[in-house]
């Protein structure tokens, strides 16, 4: 099929099967990223009104403190989407105070949501914020726009009754006086990524399409003190995962050590000043919020209590169309107030480290923590880029292609079949090279409380996280919430699964976590959740450990403080 000559190629150059896509819009309006890049090739300014003018999509304007509602309705489409709003949280269950709070939600055919928030977010700060579709192709097609939060009266925008004194609500500083401070030094570096050390770098799946298990032009975020080790040949780092607590003031100094191109840090589900630390050059906000090679910038975030225990997905917007796909993503896990984080194997304090897994030791001196027990915490980052699997493309495709992984790792069935695994024992230790898959193995003792943080790190399709033999509340704090064992998520979305290790009856054994979409499971998005008997000492017991019982932390960037291995 010959594409029209005047149809622009998608802005995400490595999107698999979707070099030309169309149809993404809000209210029949779009602001094509491809068209913007054709006008100005600087990817760091792709959302800048100073470089391109305001987008043609709906401009959402409000004064600081205005009550606003995003009314979503997905119509006339054959695909699913995600709706992300920077700097603003909302409750999917709008009338329930115990609903989870998020700023990204997936929406499917004929679905609708009413999502209430306050202009200026929890931080109550004016500026230009971005809303967008977290699905790569739809964002490229132009599904994004600006929320312009004003701090000065505009003659063409009426003041809402009840908010006449909006100027008094404007906050000048992000973090409250006395907020606990956490300071991290992070670098963006080039890092060749190999998702499975035992496989070939690419596997042909169907119609000359290939499943990719390596990225020679990979890029990652890492802590300053571990950057050299992470960059070594053979090192298999996990995505950057920092840890902080409700009420913390978080400062991240980002140094760009990439060979070329700008980098930045944009964080979801957390408060920031949009004119300083949004990490995106959006609208008319002043200055440059991205970082040129060899330069540094400090971003400030506040873990506002309104977001509760949560996860903040980190994305690079210095060159969004390439860098996130290449690995420049990560997260900040927000735990209960005053928590200490320890390495589950060594017991070392990793509160200032980079770790996809940690034991969360609760400080019971805070009244709000009285009913929270110590728990194991894990972060799983899913990525994919196949644009046509599952669509009405003929002949019908049955296999996933493109760069696909979890935490820069993958365990494809086709590799295991070549090593002697049969379909009936695909998930057993049937591969001679290693007893465990290359993907993350989660470990806990039977009866432990466990939190699994699931991020849609870079996604073209919606996925479904499933954990064999376990259930969790759809809304963690909601009494009477639906109990589920599978949950959908999409690009830029975050979900959390808090479970009891071993299920209802604390049964030890090896369970499976996986993507319940079978083609992605076959591609390798699955792994083990090992529930160990209480006497097993491959990990430390949670028991009645208190913050004072955790081994004393040394300097922030010692090698022992990183559990990124």
C-alpha positions in Angstrom: 0.0 0.0 0.0 1.4 3.3 -1.1 1.1 6.1 1.5 0.0 9.6 0.2 3.1 11.6 -0.6 2.0 14.5 1.4 1.4 12.5 4.6 4.0 13.2 7.2 5.9 10.3 8.9 5.3 9.8 12.5 7.5 11.9 14.9 8.6 8.8 16.8 11.0 7.4 14.1 11.3 3.9 15.6 7.6 3.2 16.1 7.2 -0.4 14.8 4.7 -0.7 12.0 3.5 2.9 12.2 5.7 5.1 10.1 2.5 6.8 8.9 -0.4 7.1 11.3 -3.3 9.5 11.6 -6.5 10.2 13.5 -5.3 11.3 16.9 -7.0 14.5 18.1 -8.9 16.3 20.9 -12.3 17.9 19.8 -11.4 17.4 16.1 -8.2 19.4 16.6 -4.6 18.3 16.6 -1.1 19.8 16.9 1.1 17.4 14.9 4.5 16.9 16.4 5.8 15.9 12.9 4.6 19.2 11.5 6.3 21.1 14.4 9.6 19.2 13.9 9.4 20.0 10.2 9.1 23.7 11.2 11.9 23.5 13.9 14.1 20.5 14.3 14.9 21.2 17.9 13.1 18.5 19.8 13.5 20.3 23.1 11.1 23.1 21.9 8.5 20.9 20.3 5.8 22.0 22.8 7.0 25.6 23.0 4.6 28.4 22.0 7.5 30.8 21.8 8.9 28.6 19.0 5.7 27.4 17.3 2.8 29.5 18.6 0.0 28.0 20.7 -1.3 24.6 19.5 -4.6 24.4 17.6 -6.0 22.0 20.2 -8.3 23.3 22.9 -6.6 25.9 25.2 -7.9 25.2 28.7 -7.7 28.4 30.7 -8.4 29.0 34.4 -7.3 31.1 37.3 -5.3 29.6 40.2 -7.6 27.8 42.5 -10.5 27.4 40.1 -12.4 24.2 40.3 -12.0 22.4 36.9 -13.3 19.1 35.5 -11.9 17.2 32.6 -14.8 15.5 30.9 -13.4 12.6 28.8 -15.4 10.8 26.1 -13.7 8.4 23.7 -15.8 8.4 20.5 -15.5 7.3 16.9 -12.3 5.3 17.6 -11.1 1.8 17.3 -8.3 2.0 19.8 -7.6 2.8 23.5 -5.8 5.9 24.8 -4.4 7.4 28.0 -5.1 10.9 29.2 -2.3 12.6 31.1 -2.3 16.0 32.8 1.0 17.4 34.1 1.0 18.9 37.6 -2.6 18.1 38.4 -4.0 15.2 40.3 -7.6 13.8 40.2 -9.6 11.0 41.7 -11.0 8.5 39.2 -13.8 7.9 41.7 -14.6 11.6 42.0 -17.0 11.4 45.0 -14.9 9.0 47.1 -12.1 10.6 49.3 -10.4 7.2 49.5 -10.1 6.9 45.8 -6.6 6.7 44.4 -5.2 10.0 43.1 -3.4 10.1 39.7 -2.8 12.3 36.7 -3.0 9.6 33.9 -5.9 7.3 33.1 -6.7 5.0 30.2 -9.9 5.4 28.3 -11.4 3.0 25.7 -14.1 3.0 23.1 -17.3 4.8 24.4 -15.9 5.2 27.9 -16.3 8.5 29.8 -14.8 10.0 32.9 -15.4 13.2 34.9 -12.1 14.1 36.5 -12.1 17.0 38.9 -9.1 19.0 39.9 -8.0 22.5 40.9 -6.2 24.8 38.5 -2.6 25.1 39.5 -2.6 21.6 41.1 -1.8 20.9 44.7 1.0 23.4 44.5 -1.4 26.2 43.5 1.1 27.8 41.0 0.4 29.6 37.7 1.9 28.7 34.4 1.4 26.6 31.3 0.9 22.9 31.9 0.6 20.2 29.3 -2.2 17.6 28.8 -1.6 14.8 26.3 -2.2 11.3 25.1 0.4 9.0 26.6 0.3 6.6 23.6 3.2 7.3 21.3 1.5 7.4 17.9 -1.5 9.5 19.2 0.8 12.0 20.8 2.8 12.2 17.6 -0.4 12.8 15.6 -1.2 15.8 17.8 -3.2 14.7 20.8 -1.9 17.2 23.3 -2.6 20.7 24.4 -2.0 23.4 27.1 -3.7 24.2 30.4 -3.0 27.9 30.9 -3.3 28.7 34.7 -3.4 32.4 35.2 -2.3 34.5 38.1 -3.5 37.9 36.6 -7.0 38.9 35.6 -7.6 38.6 31.9 -10.5 40.6 30.4 -11.6 37.8 28.2 -11.9 35.2 31.0 -14.5 35.7 33.7 -13.7 35.0 37.3 -15.6 32.0 38.8 -18.0 33.0 41.6 -16.3 32.0 44.9 -12.8 32.5 43.6 -12.7 36.3 43.3 -9.7 36.3 45.6 -7.7 33.9 43.5 -4.5 35.9 43.9 -4.4 35.2 47.6 -4.3 31.4 46.8 -1.1 31.7 44.7 1.9 30.1 46.4 5.4 31.6 45.9 7.3 28.6 47.2 6.8 25.0 46.4 8.0 23.2 49.5 6.6 24.1 53.0 9.1 25.4 55.5 10.6 22.6 57.5 9.8 19.9 54.9 12.4 17.1 55.0 14.8 17.5 52.1 16.2 14.8 49.8 18.9 15.7 47.3 19.9 13.4 44.4 22.6 13.9 41.8 21.5 12.2 38.6 23.2 11.9 35.2 21.9 11.1 31.7 24.3 8.8 29.9 24.6 6.8 26.8 24.4 3.1 27.6 24.1 0.2 25.2 21.3 -2.0 26.5 20.9 -5.7 26.1 17.6 -7.1 27.4 18.8 -10.7 27.7 22.4 -11.7 27.8 21.7 -15.2 26.5 19.8 -14.4 23.4 20.4 -12.9 20.0 19.9 -9.1 19.7 16.9 -9.6 17.5 14.5 -12.4 16.7 12.5 -12.6 13.5 8.8 -13.2 14.4 6.6 -12.8 11.3 6.6 -11.0 7.9 10.2 -10.0 8.3 9.3 -8.1 11.5 11.7 -8.5 14.4 11.5 -8.6 18.2 14.3 -6.4 19.5 16.3 -7.5 22.6 19.0 -4.9 22.4 19.4 -1.2 21.8 22.9 -0.1 20.8 21.9 3.6 21.1 20.4 3.2 24.6 20.3 6.0 27.2 19.6 5.8 30.9 19.4 7.9 34.0 21.7 6.9 36.8 23.0 8.3 40.1 26.2 10.2 39.8 28.1 7.7 42.0 27.1 4.7 40.0 27.3 6.1 36.5 30.7 4.6 35.7 29.7 1.1 36.8 26.3 1.3 35.0 28.1 2.3 31.8 30.4 -0.7 31.9 30.1 -3.3 29.2 28.0 -6.2 30.5 26.3 -4.2 33.2 22.5 -4.6 33.2 21.1 -1.6 35.1 17.4 -1.2 36.0 15.6 2.1 35.3 16.4 4.8 37.8 14.2 4.4 40.9 14.5 6.9 43.6 12.6 6.8 46.9 11.0 9.6 49.0 8.2 10.0 51.5 5.0 12.0 51.7 5.9 15.5 52.7 9.5 15.4 51.3 11.0 18.2 49.3 13.0 16.5 46.5 15.8 18.1 44.6 17.3 16.3 41.6 20.4 17.8 40.0 20.5 16.5 36.4 23.8 16.5 34.5 23.6 15.8 30.8 26.4 13.5 29.8 24.9 12.3 26.5 27.0 12.5 23.4 24.4 14.7 21.8 21.0 16.3 22.4 19.2 17.8 25.4 17.8 15.9 28.4 15.4 16.7 31.1 13.3 15.2 33.9 9.5 15.5 33.9 7.7 13.9 36.9 4.1 12.7 37.1 2.0 12.4 40.3 4.0 15.0 42.2 3.9 18.8 42.8 6.3 21.2 41.0 6.5 24.8 39.8 5.6 24.7 36.1 7.8 27.6 35.3 10.9 26.0 36.7 10.7 22.2 37.2 8.1 20.8 34.8 11.0 19.5 32.7 9.2 20.6 29.5 9.5 23.7 27.4 5.7 24.1 27.1 3.7 27.1 26.1 4.9 30.5 27.2 6.8 29.4 30.3 10.1 31.3 30.7 13.6 29.9 30.2 14.8 26.5 29.1 13.8 23.6 31.3 15.9 21.1 29.4 19.7 20.5 29.8 22.3 20.8 27.1 25.2 18.3 26.9 27.8 19.1 29.6 25.3 21.3 31.6 23.3 20.7 34.8 20.0 21.8 36.2 18.3 21.2 39.5 14.6 20.2 39.5 12.5 20.6 42.7 9.5 18.4 43.5 7.2 18.2 46.5 5.6 14.9 47.5 2.3 16.6 48.4 0.1 14.6 50.8 -2.8 15.0 48.4 -1.1 12.4 46.1 -0.9 9.9 48.9 1.5 6.9 48.6 2.2 7.0 44.9 4.6 6.6 42.1 6.0 9.4 39.9 7.0 8.3 36.4 10.0 10.2 35.1 10.3 11.0 31.4 12.9 12.9 29.4 11.4 15.8 27.3 14.7 17.0 26.0 14.1 14.8 23.0 10.8 13.0 23.7 10.4 11.3 20.4 13.6 9.3 20.8 15.0 9.4 24.3 12.2 7.8 26.3 12.1 4.9 23.9 15.9 4.6 24.3 15.6 4.2 28.1 15.5 7.7 29.6 12.7 7.0 32.0 12.5 6.0 35.7 10.5 6.8 38.8 10.2 8.3 42.2 8.4 5.9 44.6 6.6 7.9 47.4 6.2 6.0 50.6 4.5 6.8 54.0 5.8 9.7 56.0 9.2 9.1 57.7 9.9 5.8 56.1 13.4 4.3 55.7 14.3 2.1 52.8 16.7 -0.8 53.1 18.3 -3.3 50.8 16.2 -6.6 51.3 19.3 -8.7 51.1 22.0 -6.8 52.9 19.9 -4.6 55.2 21.8 -1.4 54.2 20.0 1.9 54.2 19.3 2.8 50.5 17.0 5.7 51.2 19.3 7.9 49.1 20.1 5.1 46.6 18.8 3.9 43.3 16.8 0.7 43.7 14.0 -1.0 41.9 13.4 -3.1 45.1 13.4 -2.1 48.7 12.0 -2.9 52.1 9.9 0.0 53.4 10.4 0.4 57.2 7.6 2.4 58.6 8.0 5.1 61.3 5.2 4.4 63.7 5.8 7.6 65.6 3.5 9.4 63.0 -0.2 8.8 63.9 -1.1 8.4 60.2 1.2 5.4 60.0 -0.4 3.5 63.0 -2.1 1.0 60.8 0.6 0.5 58.2 3.1 -2.4 58.5 6.5 -2.7 57.0 6.3 -3.9 53.4 8.4 -5.0 50.4 8.4 -2.6 47.4 9.1 -3.3 43.8 9.0 -1.2 40.6 8.3 -2.7 37.2 8.6 -0.6 34.0 6.9 -1.9 30.9 7.7 -0.7 27.4 6.5 -1.6 23.9 6.3 0.0 20.5 4.3 -2.4 18.2 1.7 -0.2 16.4 -0.2 -2.9 14.5 -0.4 -6.1 16.7 -4.0 -6.6 17.6 -5.3 -4.2 14.9 -7.2 -4.9 11.6 -4.0 -5.4 9.7 -4.2 -8.3 7.2 -2.7 -10.8 7.3 -3.4 -10.8 11.0 -0.2 -10.6 13.1 0.2 -12.9 16.0 3.6 -11.8 17.4 5.0 -8.7 18.9 7.8 -6.8 17.2 10.0 -3.9 18.1 11.8 -3.0 21.3 9.8 -4.6 24.2 10.8 -5.2 27.8 10.3 -4.8 31.5 13.1 -3.0 33.4 15.3 -3.2 30.2 14.9 -7.0 30.3 13.0 -9.7 28.3 12.5 -13.5 28.4 10.9 -14.5 25.1 9.2 -17.8 24.7 10.8 -18.4 21.3 14.3 -18.3 22.9 13.2 -20.8 25.6 11.7 -23.1 23.0 15.0 -23.1 21.2 16.7 -24.1 24.5 14.4 -27.1 24.9 11.4 -25.7 26.7 8.0 -27.1 25.7 4.8 -25.2 26.0 3.7 -27.3 28.9 6.8 -26.3 31.0 7.5 -22.8 29.5 7.6 -21.2 32.9 9.8 -23.8 34.7 13.6 -23.8 35.0 13.9 -25.6 31.6 16.6 -23.4 30.3 20.1 -24.7 31.1 21.7 -21.2 31.0 19.9 -19.9 34.1 17.2 -21.1 36.5 15.5 -17.7 36.6 14.3 -15.6 33.6 16.2 -12.5 32.7 13.3 -10.4 33.9 13.1 -9.2 37.5 12.5 -11.8 40.1 10.5 -10.5 43.1 11.0 -12.1 46.5 9.1 -11.9 49.8 8.4 -14.2 52.8 5.0 -15.7 53.1 2.7 -13.3 54.8 4.7 -10.2 54.0 2.9 -7.1 52.8 4.1 -6.3 49.2 3.6 -3.3 47.0 4.2 -3.6 43.2 4.5 -0.3 41.3 3.7 -0.7 37.6 4.7 2.0 35.2 3.7 2.4 31.5 7.2 3.6 30.8 6.9 3.9 27.0 3.9 2.3 25.3 2.1 2.1 22.0 -0.6 -0.2 23.3 -2.4 -0.7 26.6 -1.3 -3.7 28.6 -2.6 -5.8 31.5 -0.6 -6.6 34.6 -1.5 -9.9 36.2 -0.2 -11.7 39.3 -0.9 -15.3 39.7 -2.6 -16.3 43.0 -2.9 -12.9 44.4 -5.5 -10.1 44.6 -5.4 -6.4 45.4 -7.7 -3.5 45.8 -8.4 -1.4 42.7 -8.2 1.6 45.0 -5.7 0.9 47.7 -7.2 2.9 50.5 -10.9 2.3 49.6 -12.8 0.1 52.0 -15.0 -2.3 50.0 -13.0 -1.7 46.8 -13.1 -4.3 44.0 -10.5 -7.0 44.5 -8.7 -7.7 41.3 -5.8 -9.8 40.0 -5.4 -8.1 36.6 -5.4 -4.4 35.8 -5.0 -2.5 32.6 -2.6 0.3 32.1 -1.2 2.3 29.2 1.5 4.8 28.2 2.5 7.2 31.0 0.1 5.5 33.4 0.9 4.3 36.9 -0.9 1.6 38.9 -0.2 0.0 42.3 -0.9 -3.5 43.5 -0.6 -4.0 47.3 -0.9 -7.7 48.2 -0.3 -10.3 50.8 2.6 -12.6 49.8 1.3 -16.1 49.3 -2.3 -14.9 48.9 -5.1 -15.4 51.3 -3.5 -18.4 53.0 0.2 -17.3 52.9 1.2 -20.2 50.7 4.9 -20.3 49.8 5.9 -21.1 46.2 6.9 -19.5 42.9 4.1 -17.5 41.3 4.1 -15.6 38.0 3.7 -12.0 37.3 3.0 -11.3 33.6 1.4 -9.2 30.9 -2.0 -10.9 30.5 -2.0 -10.0 26.8 -0.7 -13.3 25.4 1.4 -12.0 22.5 3.3 -9.7 25.0 3.7 -12.6 27.4 5.1 -14.7 24.6 7.4 -11.9 23.7 8.9 -12.1 27.2 7.0 -9.8 29.5 6.8 -12.2 32.5 8.8 -13.2 35.5 8.8 -14.9 38.9 7.3 -13.8 42.2 9.0 -16.1 44.8 7.2 -16.4 48.0 9.6 -17.9 50.4 9.0 -19.8 53.7 9.7 -17.7 56.8 13.0 -19.3 57.6 14.6 -18.5 54.2 17.5 -16.1 54.6 18.1 -15.1 51.0 16.2 -12.0 52.0 16.0 -10.4 55.5 12.8 -10.8 57.5 10.6 -7.7 57.8 9.5 -8.7 61.3 9.3 -5.8 63.7 12.2 -3.8 62.2 12.0 -0.1 63.0 13.9 2.8 61.3 16.4 2.7 64.2 17.1 -1.0 63.4 18.2 -0.4 59.8 21.9 -0.4 59.3 23.3 3.1 59.4 23.5 4.8 56.0 26.9 6.1 54.8 27.5 8.7 52.1 24.8 8.8 49.4 26.7 7.5 46.5 28.6 4.5 47.9 28.3 1.5 45.7 26.6 -0.5 48.5 23.7 1.9 48.5 22.5 0.9 45.1 20.3 -2.1 44.5 20.1 -1.5 40.8 21.6 -4.9 40.0 
